[in-house]
Amino acid sequence: MRLLYGAIDLHASNCYCGIINDKDMWIKHKRLANSMKEVNEFFKEYKDQLGGIALESTYNGYWLMDGLMEAGYTIKLANPSRMGDYDGLKNSNDKTDTRWLAKMLRLGILPESYIYPKAERPMRDLLRKRTLFIKARTKILNSMQHQFNTWLCVKIQKRDLVELSIEELSRLFDDEYLYLSAQSGIDIVKNINHQVNIIETELYKKLRETTMVKRLKVLPGIDKILAMTIMLEVGCMKRFKDAKHYLSYCRLVEAKKESNNKKKGVGNRKCGNGILRWAYAEAAIHALRYERINKYYQRIRQKKGTPKAFAIIASKIARVSYRILTDDIFQYQEKKLFV
């Protein structure tokens, strides 16, 4: 019996499904609505012959990937950042893209993405929501600091903004619109703080402080919540060949292309995990509380500038965390890392 190969090009409201044989000829192909029932009906007739179904990793693919796997299909999640265009074609469309996915699957050259375990995904996504709230809170507080500096020539710490009472705000801003702007910002920040506390409390109940979390907390700037964020975002460490690949996934290496020592362009800066980049950036900021690291930062900042200095510290922390997550006997030594 010849093996067949399936592929799905998923979009926001529909998906293009196809099946090819070992000669790359169509068995069937069709555009379907985003319905698990319709997709399952499309592949069901050839289920026993399918060597797998290639599904491109997209922002909205959980329902389809999980549904097909639960139905007993072998799913291969394709990494779009590592795939080239369909060979020999000047124009491409959903049909050719689907066929190209199936062909790469048949040839065994499909660049695969990691399939994060379904059971752990809800906790990871909840922690991502917390990160989203934290970023929003920072933007609001920065805007409020700008308002105080612009209108009152007053520099105020973020933690002090939230403590301002209605009476203090009305005394500082006699204009009703400026007062409303400040008060609405404080109310939103307080609500965000409340939601963040709820999320953290729930996560602390479910996520026990594992040995790896305790080891990550030894690193400068990494607290319990950042350690849990790193653990949940990383998943299985075996998918990273070495520390360089891990740093690349964390978006902590330059996306540049060179030839003959000349810059020929840039790569995909968004390729990787933005949450991990944020986590290590946060760790780098908090790590400046350590005297040795702060001195190292000041020295690098004078040579390379502030953004580059922060990036170097974040990369160092990430590199050591890779060692901790892959080597049970490795011990972090600040004197050796920041010299």
Secondary structure by P-SEA (a helix, b strand, c coil): cbbbbbbbbccccbbbbbcccccccccbbbbbcccaaaaaaacccccccccbbbbccccccaaaaaaaaaaccbbbbbcccccccccccccccaaaaaaaaaaaaaaccccccccccccaaaaaaaaaaaaaaaaaaaaaaaaaaaaaaacccccccaaaaaaccaaaaaaacccaaaaaaaaaaaaaaaaaaaaaaaaaaaaaacccccaaaaaaaacccccaaaaaaaaaaaccccccccaaaaaaaacccccccccccccccccccccccaaaaaaaaaaaaaacccaaaaaaaaaaaacccaaaaaaaaaaaaaaaaaaaaccccbbbbcccccc
